[in-house]
Amino acid sequence: MHTCYVKDFNGNWEMAKVKTQYNIMIVVTKGKIIYWINDETVLLQKGDVLFVPAGSIRGGYSIEGHQRYATHFTIDDMDRTLLPLLTENQYCMTSISGFEYFKQRFLLLKHHWLMRGPYTETTCYAILLELLSIINYERDNWKLPAKKIDMAEDIKKYILDHYKESVSLKDLTQFTGRTPNHISHLFKSVTGLSPIEYLHHVRVSKAKELMMDKMMPIREVAEETGFCDQAYFNRVFKKLTGCSPTAFLKGRTD
């Protein structure tokens, strides 16, 4: 990674067309932007993500005040085959259905980039590949039946609304009127995660937000995010982030 930032633009913003040296990922969290990529015009607004491959001609201007997250990066040649997005050498613009999760992962990317700890490069590269995978997956979702996507979105919303509570497949069965097997298969085909895995990601994302923004004690964070006990919270947090809540807090406060 060469840079990673969050910027707010309250007034007009304009950039002349230039050739990009690195791959770029842009996440719009507020407002609207017009981007030019080679000979095409792209409208970006809240919830949209743009991937621009290195060597593209890009420029743009703002329609109104906006906020965007961005990172400039390169990918190792041997990793390009991991995702079609990286081999096609074309820009990709898509909306992210789980936008809050995506945004939190990007903020964590920025956090590690600014922290410059002993494993920053590896951690940032891993998060970056995850974000690119989500973009690729969202793009591929256009090919899925609308009914599947709609039900998966309903389940996501249910989980987001109830993550502080005890959520089980039985609860989702009652909510959707479908069998547990049907729910699990459908949800994973759309999101790549089981409903419980998605629940864990939501809870851990919210936990990181509480620890980063409010500096809450770990015990209180575990309770606030729906984990039955702190030990279970610690296990899930480390599995998804690669570090314990204590280590995450230490990195936040150093």
C-alpha positions in Angstrom: 0.0 0.0 0.0 1.2 3.5 -0.9 -1.4 5.6 0.8 -4.7 5.3 2.7 -6.9 8.2 3.8 -10.3 9.6 4.6 -11.1 13.1 3.3 -14.1 15.5 3.7 -14.7 18.0 0.9 -17.2 20.7 1.9 -16.8 22.8 -1.2 -16.0 22.1 -4.9 -13.5 19.5 -5.8 -12.0 18.9 -9.2 -9.1 16.9 -10.5 -7.7 17.0 -14.1 -7.3 13.8 -16.0 -4.1 12.0 -15.2 -2.6 8.5 -15.6 -2.8 6.4 -12.4 0.5 5.0 -11.2 -1.1 2.5 -8.8 -4.4 0.6 -8.3 -7.0 2.8 -6.5 -10.0 1.9 -4.4 -12.4 4.7 -3.7 -15.3 4.4 -1.2 -18.0 7.2 -1.2 -19.6 7.7 2.2 -21.4 11.0 1.7 -22.4 13.2 -1.3 -21.8 12.6 -5.0 -18.8 12.6 -7.3 -18.5 12.4 -11.1 -15.4 10.4 -12.1 -13.9 10.0 -15.6 -12.1 6.7 -16.2 -10.5 6.5 -19.6 -13.4 7.5 -21.9 -16.3 6.7 -19.5 -18.2 8.9 -17.0 -19.1 7.3 -13.7 -21.4 8.7 -11.0 -20.5 7.8 -7.4 -22.7 8.4 -4.4 -22.9 7.1 -0.8 -22.6 3.3 -0.7 -20.6 3.0 -4.0 -17.1 1.7 -4.4 -14.8 2.2 -7.3 -11.8 0.1 -8.3 -9.5 1.7 -10.8 -6.6 -0.4 -12.1 -3.1 1.1 -12.5 -2.5 2.7 -15.9 -6.0 4.1 -16.2 -6.7 7.8 -17.1 -8.8 9.3 -14.3 -10.2 12.6 -13.3 -13.3 14.0 -11.7 -15.3 16.7 -9.9 -17.8 16.9 -7.1 -21.5 17.6 -7.6 -21.8 18.5 -3.9 -19.8 18.3 -0.7 -18.7 14.7 -0.2 -16.6 12.3 1.9 -14.5 9.5 0.5 -12.1 6.9 1.6 -9.3 6.0 -0.7 -6.2 3.8 -0.9 -3.5 3.5 -3.6 -1.9 0.1 -3.8 -0.1 -2.5 -5.8 -0.8 -6.3 -5.9 1.9 -8.9 -6.1 1.9 -10.6 -9.5 1.3 -14.1 -8.0 -1.8 -12.8 -6.2 -3.5 -11.3 -9.3 -5.0 -14.6 -10.2 -6.9 -14.7 -6.9 -9.6 -12.4 -8.2 -11.0 -11.8 -11.7 -11.2 -8.1 -10.7 -7.4 -8.0 -10.7 -6.8 -9.8 -14.0 -9.3 -8.0 -16.2 -7.5 -4.6 -16.1 -10.9 -2.8 -16.2 -12.5 -0.4 -13.7 -15.3 -1.7 -11.5 -18.0 0.3 -9.8 -20.5 -1.4 -7.6 -22.7 -0.8 -4.6 -21.9 -2.7 -1.4 -24.9 -4.3 0.3 -23.2 -4.7 3.6 -21.8 -1.1 3.4 -21.4 -0.5 7.2 -19.2 -3.6 7.5 -17.2 -2.7 4.4 -16.7 0.8 5.8 -15.5 -0.5 9.2 -13.0 -2.8 7.5 -11.7 0.2 5.5 -11.4 2.2 8.7 -9.4 -0.7 10.3 -7.2 -0.7 7.2 -6.5 3.0 7.7 -5.9 2.4 11.4 -3.3 -0.2 10.8 -1.7 1.9 8.0 -1.3 4.9 10.4 -0.2 2.7 13.3 2.9 1.4 11.4 3.3 -1.6 13.7 5.7 -4.5 13.2 3.2 -6.4 11.0 1.5 -3.5 9.4 2.3 -4.4 5.8 1.0 -8.0 6.2 -2.2 -6.9 8.1 -3.0 -4.2 5.6 -2.4 -6.5 2.6 -4.8 -9.1 4.1 -7.6 -6.5 4.8 -7.1 -5.0 1.3 -7.5 -8.4 -0.3 -10.7 -9.0 1.7 -12.1 -5.6 0.5 -11.3 -6.5 -3.1 -12.9 -9.9 -2.6 -16.1 -8.2 -1.4 -16.1 -5.8 -4.4 -15.7 -8.8 -6.8 -18.4 -10.7 -5.0 -20.9 -7.8 -5.1 -20.2 -7.5 -8.8 -20.9 -11.2 -9.3 -24.1 -10.9 -7.3 -25.7 -9.1 -10.3 -26.0 -12.6 -11.8 -28.0 -14.0 -8.8 -31.8 -14.2 -8.8 -33.4 -11.1 -7.3 -35.5 -13.2 -4.9 -32.3 -14.7 -3.3 -30.7 -11.4 -2.9 -33.8 -9.8 -1.4 -34.1 -12.6 1.2 -30.4 -12.4 2.0 -30.8 -8.7 2.5 -33.8 -9.2 4.8 -31.7 -11.6 6.9 -28.9 -9.2 7.0 -31.2 -6.4 8.3 -32.7 -8.8 10.9 -29.2 -9.6 12.1 -28.2 -5.9 12.2 -31.3 -5.0 14.1 -30.9 -7.9 16.6 -27.1 -8.5 16.9 -27.2 -7.5 20.6 -29.6 -10.3 21.3 -29.3 -14.1 21.1 -29.8 -14.8 17.4 -30.0 -18.4 16.2 -31.0 -20.2 13.0 -34.3 -21.0 14.7 -35.0 -17.3 15.0 -34.2 -16.8 11.3 -36.5 -19.7 10.5 -39.4 -18.0 12.3 -38.5 -14.7 10.7 -38.4 -16.0 7.1 -40.7 -19.0 7.2 -38.0 -21.2 5.6 -36.1 -24.2 6.9 -32.6 -23.8 8.5 -30.9 -25.6 5.7 -32.6 -23.4 3.1 -31.7 -20.3 4.9 -28.0 -21.3 5.4 -27.6 -22.4 1.7 -29.3 -19.3 0.3 -27.5 -16.8 2.6 -24.0 -18.4 1.9 -24.7 -18.4 -1.9 -25.3 -14.6 -1.8 -22.8 -13.5 0.9 -20.2 -16.2 1.1 -20.8 -16.5 4.8 -23.2 -18.5 6.9 -25.8 -16.4 8.9 -23.9 -17.1 12.1 -20.6 -16.2 10.6 -22.2 -12.9 9.3 -23.5 -12.3 12.9 -20.0 -12.7 14.3 -18.6 -10.3 11.7 -21.3 -7.7 12.6 -20.7 -8.1 16.3 -16.9 -7.8 16.0 -17.2 -4.8 13.7 -19.4 -3.1 16.3 -17.1 -4.1 19.1 -14.1 -2.5 17.3 -16.1 0.6 16.8 -16.9 0.8 20.5 -13.3 0.2 21.5 -11.9 2.7 19.0 -14.5 5.5 19.4 -15.6 5.1 23.0 -12.7 3.3 24.6 -15.1 1.0 26.5 -13.8 -1.8 28.7 -13.7 -5.2 27.0 -16.2 -6.7 29.4 -18.7 -4.0 28.6 -18.0 -4.3 24.9 -18.7 -8.1 25.0 -22.1 -7.5 26.7 -23.0 -4.6 24.4 -22.4 -6.6 21.3 -24.4 -9.7 22.2 -21.7 -12.2 23.3 -22.7 -14.5 26.1 -19.4 -14.1 28.0 -16.1 -12.3 27.6 -14.1 -15.6 26.9 -16.3 -16.4 23.9 -16.0 -12.8 22.7 -12.2 -13.1 23.0 -12.2 -16.3 20.9 -14.4 -14.9 18.1 -12.6 -11.6 18.0 -9.2 -13.2 17.7 -10.4 -15.6 15.0 -11.8 -12.8 12.8 -9.1 -10.1 13.4 -6.0 -12.1 14.2 -5.4 -10.4 17.5 -7.1 -10.4 20.9 -9.3 -7.5 22.0 -6.6 -6.5 24.5 -3.9 -6.3 21.7 -6.4 -4.3 19.5 -7.0 -1.8 22.3 -3.2 -1.5 22.9 -2.7 -0.7 19.3 -5.4 1.9 19.5 -3.9 3.7 22.5 -0.2 3.5 21.6 
